[in-house]
Amino acid sequence: MVKFTGILVFMCIALANCCEAKELDAEEHKRPGVYTAHHSPDDGEVPIVYVWVDEIFKEIPDDSVARYDALKLVASLQGLVNRDAPRMLIRFLEGEGQGGRINLDDYWLQITKEQWKVLQHTENVRSLRVVLQRFKEFYNGFVLWDPAVPATANVAATICGVEKLLPLRADSPLLPFLQESGFETNKGRNLCGLFTGAESGSAKCDAYLWAKREYLDKGKCNPALMAFYIDAYSQQPGKPGFHYRDLPNSMVTNHDYFIANRAFFFDLLAWKDELPVDDPAQSPGTDYETLVALLNSQYHQNHGKRFTSIGGFVSWDLKYTNHGAAGGLHEPVPTEWEYVSLFSRYNAFLDADALGLACLTNASAYRHYPLKKKYSQQPRPALPPLENKHYVLIYMGDYDSAAWLSRHVPLFWDDPNRGTLPIAWAFNPNLSDRVPHVFDHFYSTASPQDWFIAGDSGAGYLNPNLLIGDRAGSGLPEALELWVSHNEKYYRRFDYSITGFVINGFHGEMPLVIQDAYSRFSPEGVGMQLGMEKSLVNNTPFLRHSSDIYPDRNHPEKAADQMIAFGKAETPQFLIFRWILQSPSTMKKVIAAVQERHKGDDWVFCDPYTFFGLYRQYLKKNKTGFMFRSWSEFFDKLSCNCSAKHIR
């Protein structure tokens, strides 16, 4: 996954498809405490509170800091309110659908309430004062975080999940509004002045180390979940004060799920050889050492018996890379790989909410959606005869992020050309933990041409090569068998048997022992970022991707020519092209352009099961098992009758 190069412009401002709901204005509200910690709306009779964030913004100071603080407050409250049952949704996120602009929260509410009676009745709330009063039994006060140490905003999010204290900036423009409304903002914790750098030389790192001792080391946080989201760092660095001109990409709405699940929050630099732009006075490597300490503590909390899912991604436009104002030393893609490498060493994988499409709303509520115990795909197709043709698989990704997945259903899944051609949708199955309703929707509306495969590395984005051996110095036991069992659970539930793209980043070709492991949960095929020791292991075919392709929907012939350039005279040939955030309509145009340029039927675009099934036949027919790093290695193994056309 190279998410930086795959982000498209889908950030349209929208308003459509408003749900039917009972209005509840602040002046009319006479029923505080309708919900209690012991009152669940599971019967569908108690209405779900639907909080209109745009209306809340109208009653607070007209300031980006006030809006940021209000959104963080509401999302944090939502996590507590929805911890044991769905009680509260927010209406905030806008995007693009087939007919133009839509509100994505309305969209998912309309779809989901048809199958889930809990959402049959909603009540609109348009006031911050009302929602805080309405759910006052779910929180114990406030935790004031220190604007002089923006990392304390993340520490406050961790505290919220554990102690039920709502995070609030210590000098927030909301303070007068809240105090005039009768809320005791001084009840709880105050983090101001606690962190000076006396421990590590960095106030930022001191804050995380304190939180580690108080919450992570003591087992108060979730042993299988962490949150890697940007702290309260300004979105306009270099300009005095704090400024938040892009609230969706602040990702504070994503916090609700992690607070509901008591996750530990962090935002630290993974590189040892540079100073973080948000804390340049620290000694080089202090961020890195702090991050390793957190990951090591997390590992010991689950005793190495579970993988940790880490939600979030490096905020590459603002920190830790050399992109624009971020001010770092390293390119974005190597920085992504460095984080994944580090996480992999400590049995952690990414649910990779990357910038641009990072915002996810209401996951704390939808996580309660009742998934079936098992889903089935379409019956596997009968294989056609293997012929001398160019067989092509278009990998439709990158869906290793619950945010990316949820946000693109209206645009791509609802595309009118879905169902007219075979598509390999690469949906990482672990995303069903945060967006189970999305997976249920896929399986209930899939056409015979829709096929589901795993995306980046399987049930979570990590580097599998770092699950064995010395694990790049982490000193932890091997975790390959744990990875197999982790994947088997998800693959069985969703009827997966193909992994479309395994990423090893900096860490080279996949050794045979890991291929053997993948063959056990992904027996019908594995697509690879890099090479591997053999092409066929335990009857499972492995094939390296040919290239990433970024089609221009207005000029499909360009993508067609790029793919055709990989064609060889010798056939059959098997090619995998990775597409990121592309629609069925674009795919149909590109395929038509390829076929127009190649009269006849020698270019065949396959479903994933046909593609890998024919590739397996080809490998067996040609007794091809090895992948070679060089011509000398090829000639050394010539006696094995390995085909030169598979050299990478």
C-alpha positions as CSV (number, residue, x, y, z in Angstrom):
1,M,0.0,0.0,0.0
2,V,1.3,3.4,-1.0
3,K,-1.7,5.4,0.2
4,F,0.0,8.8,-0.5
5,T,-0.1,8.3,-4.2
6,G,-3.6,6.9,-4.3
7,I,-5.6,9.7,-2.7
8,L,-8.1,11.3,-5.1
9,V,-10.2,14.4,-4.7
10,F,-13.5,13.3,-3.2
11,M,-14.0,16.0,-0.6
12,C,-17.2,17.5,-1.9
13,I,-19.4,19.5,0.5
14,A,-22.9,17.8,0.6
15,L,-26.4,17.8,1.9
16,A,-29.0,15.3,0.8
17,N,-31.2,12.4,1.9
18,C,-32.1,13.7,5.3
19,C,-33.5,11.0,7.5
20,E,-37.0,11.2,9.0
21,A,-36.6,12.2,12.6
22,K,-38.4,13.8,15.5
23,E,-37.1,17.3,16.1
24,L,-35.7,18.1,19.5
25,D,-34.6,21.7,20.1
26,A,-32.9,23.0,23.2
27,E,-35.8,25.1,24.3
28,E,-38.2,22.1,24.0
29,H,-36.0,19.6,25.7
30,K,-37.6,18.6,29.0
31,R,-36.4,15.0,29.5
32,P,-32.8,14.9,30.6
33,G,-31.5,11.5,31.5
34,V,-33.9,9.5,29.3
35,Y,-30.9,7.2,28.8
36,T,-29.0,5.8,31.7
37,A,-26.1,3.5,31.9
38,H,-28.5,0.7,32.4
39,H,-31.0,1.7,29.7
40,S,-30.3,0.3,26.2
41,P,-32.3,1.1,23.1
42,D,-32.0,-2.5,21.8
43,D,-35.8,-2.9,21.4
44,G,-35.9,-0.1,18.8
45,E,-38.5,1.8,20.8
46,V,-36.1,4.3,22.5
47,P,-35.0,6.7,19.8
48,I,-31.4,7.1,18.8
49,V,-30.2,10.6,19.4
50,Y,-28.9,12.1,16.1
51,V,-26.6,15.1,16.8
52,W,-26.4,17.7,14.0
53,V,-22.9,19.0,14.3
54,D,-23.4,21.8,11.8
55,E,-26.2,23.2,14.0
56,I,-24.0,22.9,17.1
57,F,-21.4,25.0,15.4
58,K,-24.0,27.8,15.1
59,E,-24.5,28.1,18.9
60,I,-20.8,28.3,19.8
61,P,-18.1,31.0,19.1
62,D,-17.4,31.3,15.4
63,D,-13.8,30.1,15.6
64,S,-12.0,27.1,14.2
65,V,-10.6,26.2,17.7
66,A,-14.1,26.3,19.2
67,R,-15.4,24.0,16.4
68,Y,-12.5,21.6,16.8
69,D,-13.0,21.5,20.6
70,A,-16.8,21.0,20.3
71,L,-16.3,18.2,17.7
72,K,-13.7,16.5,19.9
73,L,-16.1,16.8,22.9
74,V,-19.0,15.4,21.1
75,A,-17.1,12.5,19.6
76,S,-15.6,11.6,22.9
77,L,-19.0,11.7,24.6
78,Q,-20.3,9.5,21.8
79,G,-17.7,6.9,22.6
80,L,-18.8,6.7,26.2
81,V,-22.5,6.8,25.4
82,N,-22.2,4.0,22.9
83,R,-19.9,1.8,24.9
84,D,-22.3,-1.0,25.7
85,A,-25.1,-0.2,23.2
86,P,-25.9,2.2,20.3
87,R,-27.5,5.4,21.6
88,M,-26.0,8.3,19.7
89,L,-25.1,9.1,16.1
90,I,-23.7,12.3,14.8
91,R,-24.5,14.0,11.5
92,F,-21.3,15.6,10.2
93,L,-19.5,13.9,7.3
94,E,-20.2,15.0,3.7
95,G,-19.0,13.4,0.5
96,E,-19.8,12.4,-3.0
97,G,-22.4,9.9,-4.3
98,Q,-23.8,9.0,-7.7
99,G,-26.1,12.0,-7.9
100,G,-23.6,14.5,-6.5
101,R,-23.2,15.7,-3.0
102,I,-24.6,13.7,-0.1
103,N,-24.4,13.5,3.7
104,L,-22.7,10.2,4.4
105,D,-24.1,9.9,7.9
106,D,-27.7,10.2,6.4
107,Y,-26.7,7.7,3.8
108,W,-25.6,5.0,6.2
109,L,-28.5,5.6,8.6
110,Q,-31.0,5.2,5.7
111,I,-29.4,1.9,4.6
112,T,-28.7,0.4,8.0
113,K,-32.1,1.1,9.7
114,E,-33.8,-1.1,7.1
115,Q,-32.0,-4.1,8.6
116,W,-31.4,-3.0,12.2
117,K,-34.5,-2.1,14.2
118,V,-32.4,-0.2,16.8
119,L,-32.2,2.7,14.3
120,Q,-35.9,2.7,13.4
121,H,-36.5,5.8,15.5
122,T,-34.2,8.8,15.7
123,E,-34.4,12.1,17.5
124,N,-32.6,15.1,16.2
125,V,-30.5,17.2,18.6
126,R,-29.1,20.5,17.5
127,S,-27.4,21.8,20.7
128,L,-24.2,21.0,22.5
129,R,-25.8,22.0,25.7
130,V,-28.7,19.6,25.2
131,V,-26.5,16.6,24.2
132,L,-24.2,17.1,27.2
133,Q,-27.2,17.3,29.5
134,R,-29.0,14.5,27.9
135,F,-26.1,12.0,28.5
136,K,-24.8,13.5,31.8
137,E,-24.9,10.1,33.5
138,F,-22.3,8.7,31.0
139,Y,-19.4,11.0,32.0
140,N,-17.8,12.0,35.3
141,G,-16.5,15.5,34.4
142,F,-13.8,16.9,32.2
143,V,-10.1,16.5,31.6
144,L,-8.4,19.8,30.7
145,W,-5.5,19.3,28.4
146,D,-2.6,21.6,28.1
147,P,-2.4,23.7,24.8
148,A,1.3,24.2,25.5
149,V,1.8,20.4,25.1
150,P,-0.6,19.4,22.2
151,A,0.2,15.7,22.9
152,T,-1.9,16.0,26.0
153,A,-5.0,16.1,23.8
154,N,-4.2,12.5,23.0
155,V,-3.5,11.7,26.6
156,A,-6.9,13.2,27.4
157,A,-8.5,10.9,24.9
158,T,-6.9,7.9,26.7
159,I,-8.1,9.2,30.0
160,C,-11.6,9.7,28.6
161,G,-11.9,6.0,27.7
162,V,-10.6,4.9,31.1
163,E,-12.0,7.5,33.6
164,K,-15.0,8.8,31.6
165,L,-13.7,12.4,31.6
166,L,-14.5,14.5,28.5
167,P,-11.4,16.1,26.9
168,L,-11.4,19.9,26.8
169,R,-8.7,22.4,25.9
170,A,-7.7,24.2,29.1
171,D,-8.2,27.7,27.5
172,S,-11.0,26.6,25.1
173,P,-13.3,29.3,23.6
174,L,-16.0,26.9,24.8
175,L,-15.3,27.3,28.4
176,P,-17.6,30.4,29.0
177,F,-20.4,28.8,27.0
178,L,-20.1,25.6,29.0
179,Q,-19.8,27.3,32.4
180,E,-22.8,29.6,31.6
181,S,-24.7,26.4,30.7
182,G,-24.1,25.0,34.2
183,F,-21.3,22.5,33.4
184,E,-18.6,22.2,36.0
185,T,-15.5,22.2,33.7
186,N,-13.2,22.2,36.7
187,K,-14.5,18.8,37.9
188,G,-12.1,16.0,36.9
189,R,-8.4,16.3,35.9
190,N,-6.2,19.2,34.8
191,L,-3.1,18.2,32.8
192,C,-1.7,21.8,32.6
193,G,1.9,22.1,33.7
194,L,2.4,18.5,34.5
195,F,4.8,17.8,31.6
196,T,7.9,19.8,31.3
197,G,10.5,17.4,29.7
198,A,12.0,16.7,33.1
199,E,11.8,12.9,32.5
200,S,12.8,12.4,28.8
201,G,13.9,15.9,27.7
202,S,10.6,16.2,25.9
203,A,7.3,17.5,27.4
204,K,5.5,15.6,24.6
205,C,7.2,12.3,25.4
206,D,6.8,12.9,29.1
207,A,3.1,13.1,28.6
208,Y,2.9,9.7,26.8
209,L,5.3,8.0,29.3
210,W,3.1,9.2,32.2
211,A,0.0,7.9,30.5
212,K,1.8,4.6,29.8
213,R,2.6,4.1,33.5
214,E,-0.9,5.2,34.6
215,Y,-3.0,3.4,32.1
216,L,-1.2,1.1,29.7
217,D,1.2,-0.6,32.2
218,K,-1.6,-1.1,34.7
219,G,-3.8,-2.9,32.3
220,K,-6.5,-0.2,32.1
221,C,-6.4,0.0,28.3
222,N,-7.5,-2.4,25.6
223,P,-4.8,-5.0,25.1
224,A,-5.6,-5.4,21.4
225,L,-6.4,-1.8,20.2
226,M,-4.4,1.4,19.9
227,A,-5.1,4.8,18.3
228,F,-2.5,6.5,16.1
229,Y,-4.1,9.9,15.4
230,I,-2.6,13.3,15.2
231,D,-2.8,15.3,18.4
232,A,-4.0,18.9,18.6
233,Y,-1.2,20.2,16.4
234,S,-2.3,23.2,14.4
235,Q,-3.3,22.6,10.8
236,Q,-1.5,25.8,9.8
237,P,2.0,25.3,11.4
238,G,4.0,28.5,11.5
239,K,1.0,30.7,12.0
240,P,0.6,31.8,15.6
241,G,-2.0,30.0,17.7
242,F,-4.1,27.0,16.6
243,H,-6.0,26.7,13.4
244,Y,-8.2,23.9,12.2
245,R,-9.5,24.6,8.7
246,D,-10.1,21.0,7.8
247,L,-12.1,19.3,10.6
248,P,-12.7,16.0,8.8
249,N,-8.9,15.5,8.5
250,S,-8.4,16.4,12.1
251,M,-9.8,12.8,12.6
252,V,-11.3,13.6,16.0
253,T,-14.6,12.0,14.9
254,N,-12.7,8.7,14.6
255,H,-12.0,8.8,18.3
256,D,-15.4,7.6,19.4
257,Y,-14.7,3.9,18.6
258,F,-11.3,3.9,20.3
259,I,-12.7,5.7,23.4
260,A,-15.6,3.2,23.6
261,N,-13.0,0.4,23.6
262,R,-10.5,2.1,26.0
263,A,-7.7,2.3,23.5
264,F,-4.4,4.1,24.2
265,F,-3.8,7.2,21.9
266,F,-0.4,8.3,20.6
267,D,1.2,10.4,17.9
268,L,5.0,10.0,17.7
269,L,7.8,10.0,15.1
270,A,9.1,6.5,14.0
271,W,12.4,7.7,12.6
272,K,15.5,7.6,14.9
273,D,17.6,10.0,12.8
274,E,15.6,13.2,12.8
275,L,13.9,15.6,15.2
276,P,10.1,15.8,15.0
277,V,8.8,19.1,13.7
278,D,6.4,19.4,16.6
279,D,9.1,19.0,19.2
280,P,12.5,20.0,17.7
281,A,14.1,20.6,21.1
282,Q,14.2,16.9,22.1
283,S,17.2,14.7,21.5
284,P,17.1,12.7,18.3
285,G,15.3,9.4,18.8
286,T,13.3,10.4,21.9
287,D,10.0,10.1,20.0
288,Y,11.1,6.7,18.6
289,E,12.2,5.4,22.0
290,T,8.9,6.5,23.5
291,L,6.9,4.8,20.8
292,V,8.9,1.5,21.2
293,A,8.1,1.7,25.0
294,L,4.4,2.0,24.2
295,L,4.4,-0.8,21.7
296,N,6.4,-3.0,24.1
297,S,4.0,-2.3,27.0
298,Q,1.0,-3.0,24.7
299,Y,2.6,-6.4,23.7
300,H,3.0,-7.4,27.3
301,Q,-0.5,-6.5,28.2
302,N,-1.8,-9.1,25.7
303,H,1.1,-11.5,26.6
304,G,1.8,-11.9,22.9
305,K,-1.4,-13.9,22.4
306,R,-3.2,-11.3,20.3
307,F,-2.4,-8.9,17.6
308,T,-3.1,-5.2,18.2
309,S,-5.1,-3.3,15.7
310,I,-3.8,0.3,15.4
311,G,-6.2,2.7,13.9
312,G,-4.9,5.8,12.1
313,F,-1.9,6.8,10.0
314,V,1.0,9.2,9.8
315,S,-0.3,12.7,9.3
316,W,2.1,13.2,6.4
317,D,1.0,16.6,5.4
318,L,1.7,18.1,8.8
319,K,4.3,16.0,10.5
320,Y,7.0,13.4,10.2
321,T,7.7,13.5,6.4
322,N,9.3,16.0,4.0
323,H,6.0,16.8,2.3
324,G,5.4,20.6,2.4
325,A,5.0,22.1,5.8
326,A,5.6,18.8,7.5
327,G,9.3,19.7,7.6
328,G,10.8,16.2,8.0
329,L,13.7,14.5,6.3
330,H,12.0,11.4,4.8
331,E,9.7,10.8,1.9
332,P,6.1,9.9,2.8
333,V,6.1,6.4,1.4
334,P,9.3,5.3,3.3
335,T,7.8,6.9,6.4
336,E,4.6,4.8,6.0
337,W,6.8,1.7,5.6
338,E,8.9,2.6,8.7
339,Y,5.8,2.8,10.9
340,V,4.4,-0.5,9.5
341,S,7.8,-2.1,10.0
342,L,7.9,-1.0,13.6
343,F,4.4,-2.0,14.4
344,S,4.9,-5.4,12.8
345,R,7.8,-6.2,15.1
346,Y,5.5,-5.8,18.1
347,N,2.5,-7.8,16.7
348,A,0.5,-4.8,15.6
349,F,-1.1,-4.0,12.3
350,L,-2.7,-0.9,10.8
351,D,-6.3,0.0,10.1
352,A,-4.9,2.7,8.0
353,D,-7.0,5.8,8.1
354,A,-4.8,7.9,5.8
355,L,-5.2,11.6,5.2
356,G,-7.7,12.9,2.7
357,L,-10.2,10.2,3.3
358,A,-9.4,9.6,7.0
359,C,-12.6,10.8,8.6
360,L,-14.9,8.1,10.0
361,T,-18.1,8.8,12.0
362,N,-20.3,6.8,14.2
363,A,-18.2,3.6,14.5
364,S,-18.9,3.4,18.2
365,A,-22.5,2.9,17.4
366,Y,-22.2,0.8,14.3
367,R,-19.8,-1.6,15.9
368,H,-22.8,-3.1,17.6
369,Y,-24.4,-4.0,14.3
370,P,-25.2,-7.7,14.4
371,L,-23.1,-9.5,11.8
372,K,-24.0,-13.0,10.8
373,K,-21.7,-15.8,12.0
374,K,-20.8,-16.6,8.4
375,Y,-21.2,-15.0,5.0
376,S,-20.9,-16.8,1.6
377,Q,-19.6,-15.4,-1.7
378,Q,-20.9,-16.5,-5.1
379,P,-20.1,-20.1,-6.0
380,R,-16.6,-20.3,-7.4
381,P,-16.7,-20.2,-11.2
382,A,-15.8,-23.2,-13.4
383,L,-12.4,-22.7,-14.9
384,P,-12.3,-22.2,-18.7
385,P,-9.5,-23.9,-20.7
386,L,-6.1,-22.4,-20.4
387,E,-5.2,-20.7,-23.7
388,N,-2.4,-18.6,-25.1
389,K,-3.7,-15.3,-23.9
390,H,-2.9,-12.4,-21.6
391,Y,-4.8,-12.9,-18.4
392,V,-5.4,-9.8,-16.3
393,L,-6.5,-9.3,-12.7
394,I,-7.4,-5.7,-11.7
395,Y,-7.0,-5.4,-7.9
396,M,-9.5,-2.9,-6.7
397,G,-8.1,-1.3,-3.5
398,D,-6.9,0.2,-1.2
399,Y,-9.4,-0.8,1.4
400,D,-7.2,-1.4,4.4
401,S,-8.9,1.4,6.3
402,A,-12.4,1.4,7.7
403,A,-12.7,5.1,6.8
404,W,-11.7,4.6,3.2
405,L,-14.0,1.7,2.8
406,S,-17.1,3.3,4.4
407,R,-16.7,6.6,2.5
408,H,-16.5,5.0,-0.9
409,V,-19.6,2.9,-0.9
410,P,-21.9,5.6,-2.4
411,L,-19.4,6.4,-5.1
412,F,-18.0,3.0,-6.2
413,W,-20.3,0.3,-4.8
414,D,-23.4,2.2,-6.1
415,D,-21.8,2.7,-9.5
416,P,-24.3,1.8,-12.2
417,N,-21.7,-0.4,-14.0
418,R,-21.0,-2.6,-10.9
419,G,-22.3,-6.0,-11.9
420,T,-21.4,-5.7,-15.6
421,L,-17.8,-7.0,-15.3
422,P,-15.9,-9.1,-12.8
423,I,-14.3,-7.1,-10.0
424,A,-11.9,-8.2,-7.3
425,W,-12.8,-6.0,-4.4
426,A,-9.9,-6.0,-1.9
427,F,-11.7,-5.3,1.4
428,N,-9.5,-6.2,4.4
429,P,-11.8,-8.4,6.5
430,N,-10.6,-7.0,9.9
431,L,-12.3,-3.7,9.0
432,S,-15.6,-5.5,9.9
433,D,-14.7,-4.8,13.6
434,R,-15.3,-1.0,13.0
435,V,-17.8,-1.1,10.2
436,P,-19.7,-4.4,10.4
437,H,-22.8,-2.8,8.7
438,V,-20.7,-2.0,5.6
439,F,-19.7,-5.7,5.2
440,D,-23.3,-6.8,5.7
441,H,-24.4,-4.4,3.0
442,F,-21.8,-5.7,0.6
443,Y,-22.8,-9.3,1.0
444,S,-26.5,-8.5,0.8
445,T,-26.2,-6.5,-2.4
446,A,-23.3,-8.2,-4.2
447,S,-23.9,-9.1,-7.9
448,P,-22.6,-12.4,-9.4
449,Q,-19.7,-10.4,-10.7
450,D,-18.5,-9.0,-7.3
451,W,-15.8,-11.0,-5.6
452,F,-14.2,-10.3,-2.3
453,I,-10.5,-10.8,-1.5
454,A,-8.3,-9.5,1.3
455,G,-6.2,-6.4,0.7
456,D,-3.0,-5.3,2.2
457,S,-1.3,-8.4,3.8
458,G,-4.6,-10.0,4.9
459,A,-6.6,-9.2,8.0
460,G,-4.5,-6.2,8.8
461,Y,-1.7,-4.2,7.1
462,L,1.7,-5.4,8.4
463,N,5.0,-6.8,7.1
464,P,4.7,-10.6,7.5
465,N,8.5,-11.0,7.0
466,L,8.9,-9.4,10.5
467,L,6.9,-12.1,12.2
468,I,9.8,-14.5,12.2
469,G,13.5,-14.5,13.0
470,D,15.1,-11.7,15.0
471,R,12.1,-9.4,14.1
472,A,14.4,-6.5,13.4
473,G,15.7,-6.4,16.9
474,S,12.4,-6.3,18.9
475,G,13.5,-9.4,20.8
476,L,10.0,-10.9,20.8
477,P,9.0,-14.5,20.0
478,E,7.9,-15.4,16.5
479,A,4.3,-14.7,15.7
480,L,3.7,-16.4,12.4
481,E,1.3,-19.1,13.8
482,L,-0.6,-16.3,15.6
483,W,-0.9,-14.5,12.3
484,V,-2.4,-17.6,10.7
485,S,-5.0,-18.1,13.4
486,H,-5.8,-14.4,13.3
487,N,-6.5,-14.5,9.6
488,E,-8.3,-17.8,9.6
489,K,-11.0,-16.3,11.9
490,Y,-11.8,-13.5,9.4
491,Y,-11.3,-15.5,6.3
492,R,-13.8,-18.2,7.5
493,R,-16.4,-15.7,8.4
494,F,-16.4,-13.9,5.1
495,D,-15.6,-16.9,2.8
496,Y,-12.2,-15.4,1.8
497,S,-9.5,-17.6,0.2
498,I,-7.4,-15.1,-1.8
499,T,-5.0,-12.4,-0.5
500,G,-4.6,-9.7,-3.2
501,F,-1.6,-7.8,-2.0
502,V,1.0,-8.7,0.6
503,I,3.4,-5.9,1.6
504,N,6.8,-6.4,3.0
505,G,8.0,-2.8,2.6
506,F,11.8,-2.6,3.2
507,H,12.0,-6.3,4.1
508,G,12.6,-8.2,0.9
509,E,11.1,-11.3,-0.7
510,M,8.9,-13.7,1.2
511,P,10.6,-16.8,2.4
512,L,9.1,-20.2,2.0
513,V,8.0,-20.6,5.6
514,I,5.7,-17.5,5.3
515,Q,4.4,-18.7,2.0
516,D,3.5,-21.9,3.6
517,A,1.6,-20.0,6.3
518,Y,-0.3,-18.0,3.8
519,S,-1.2,-21.1,1.9
520,R,-3.1,-22.3,4.9
521,F,-5.6,-19.4,5.1
522,S,-5.3,-18.1,1.6
523,P,-5.2,-21.3,-0.5
524,E,-6.5,-20.0,-3.8
525,G,-4.0,-17.3,-4.4
526,V,-1.7,-14.6,-3.1
527,G,-0.6,-11.4,-4.8
528,M,2.7,-9.9,-3.8
529,Q,4.3,-6.4,-3.6
530,L,7.8,-8.0,-3.8
531,G,9.0,-11.4,-4.8
532,M,8.9,-14.8,-3.0
533,E,10.9,-18.0,-3.0
534,K,8.5,-20.1,-5.0
535,S,5.5,-19.5,-7.3
536,L,3.5,-22.5,-6.1
537,V,3.4,-23.6,-2.5
538,N,1.0,-26.3,-1.3
539,N,-1.0,-25.8,-4.5
540,T,-1.3,-22.0,-3.7
541,P,-0.2,-19.8,-6.5
542,F,1.9,-16.6,-5.6
543,L,2.4,-13.8,-8.2
544,R,4.0,-10.4,-7.9
545,H,2.0,-7.4,-9.1
546,S,3.0,-6.1,-12.4
547,S,2.4,-2.4,-11.6
548,D,0.2,0.2,-10.0
549,I,-2.1,2.0,-12.4
550,Y,-3.8,5.3,-11.8
551,P,-6.4,5.7,-14.5
552,D,-7.7,9.1,-15.6
553,R,-11.4,8.5,-16.0
554,N,-11.5,11.1,-18.8
555,H,-8.7,9.5,-20.7
556,P,-9.0,5.7,-20.2
557,E,-6.7,5.0,-23.2
558,K,-3.7,6.2,-21.1
559,A,-4.3,3.5,-18.5
560,A,-5.0,1.0,-21.3
561,D,-1.6,1.8,-23.0
562,Q,0.2,1.5,-19.6
563,M,-1.2,-2.0,-19.1
564,I,-0.6,-3.1,-22.6
565,A,3.0,-2.1,-22.3
566,F,3.5,-5.0,-19.9
567,G,2.3,-7.6,-22.5
568,K,4.8,-10.1,-23.8
569,A,4.8,-12.0,-27.0
570,E,5.0,-15.3,-25.2
571,T,1.6,-16.4,-23.8
572,P,-0.1,-17.3,-21.6
573,Q,0.9,-14.4,-19.5
574,F,-0.6,-13.4,-16.1
575,L,-0.6,-9.8,-15.0
576,I,-1.9,-8.1,-11.8
577,F,-2.5,-4.4,-11.8
578,R,-3.2,-2.5,-8.6
579,W,-5.8,0.2,-8.8
580,I,-6.6,2.5,-5.9
581,L,-10.0,4.1,-5.4
582,Q,-11.4,3.5,-8.9
583,S,-14.9,3.0,-10.0
584,P,-16.5,0.1,-12.0
585,S,-17.3,2.7,-14.7
586,T,-13.7,3.7,-15.1
587,M,-12.7,0.1,-15.1
588,K,-15.2,-0.7,-17.9
589,K,-13.8,2.2,-20.0
590,V,-10.2,1.1,-19.6
591,I,-11.0,-2.5,-20.5
592,A,-12.9,-1.4,-23.6
593,A,-9.8,0.7,-24.6
594,V,-7.5,-2.3,-24.1
595,Q,-9.8,-4.5,-26.3
596,E,-10.1,-1.8,-28.9
597,R,-6.3,-1.6,-29.2
598,H,-6.1,-5.4,-29.4
599,K,-8.7,-6.6,-31.8
600,G,-9.7,-10.2,-30.8
601,D,-9.9,-11.8,-27.5
602,D,-6.3,-12.3,-26.5
603,W,-6.6,-10.0,-23.4
604,V,-8.9,-11.5,-20.8
605,F,-9.9,-9.6,-17.7
606,C,-10.7,-12.2,-15.0
607,D,-12.4,-12.6,-11.7
608,P,-9.8,-13.4,-9.0
609,Y,-10.7,-17.1,-8.8
610,T,-10.5,-17.7,-12.5
611,F,-7.2,-15.7,-12.7
612,F,-5.4,-17.6,-9.9
613,G,-7.0,-20.9,-10.9
614,L,-5.6,-20.6,-14.4
615,Y,-2.3,-19.4,-13.1
616,R,-2.1,-22.5,-10.9
617,Q,-2.7,-24.7,-14.0
618,Y,0.0,-22.9,-15.9
619,L,2.5,-23.3,-13.1
620,K,1.8,-27.0,-12.8
621,K,1.9,-27.5,-16.6
622,N,5.3,-25.8,-16.8
623,K,6.5,-27.2,-13.5
624,T,7.3,-23.7,-12.5
625,G,8.0,-23.2,-8.8
626,F,10.9,-20.9,-8.3
627,M,11.3,-17.1,-8.6
628,F,14.8,-16.0,-9.5
629,R,16.7,-12.9,-8.4
630,S,19.2,-13.1,-11.3
631,W,20.0,-14.9,-14.5
632,S,22.9,-16.7,-12.7
633,E,20.4,-18.1,-10.2
634,F,18.2,-19.2,-13.1
635,F,21.0,-21.1,-14.8
636,D,22.0,-22.6,-11.5
637,K,18.5,-24.1,-11.2
638,L,18.0,-24.8,-14.9
639,S,17.7,-28.5,-14.1
640,C,14.5,-27.8,-12.2
641,N,12.9,-26.9,-15.6
642,C,11.9,-23.4,-14.3
643,S,10.6,-21.0,-16.8
644,A,12.6,-17.9,-17.6
645,K,9.5,-15.8,-18.2
646,H,8.9,-15.7,-14.4
647,I,12.1,-13.9,-13.6
648,R,11.5,-10.7,-11.6
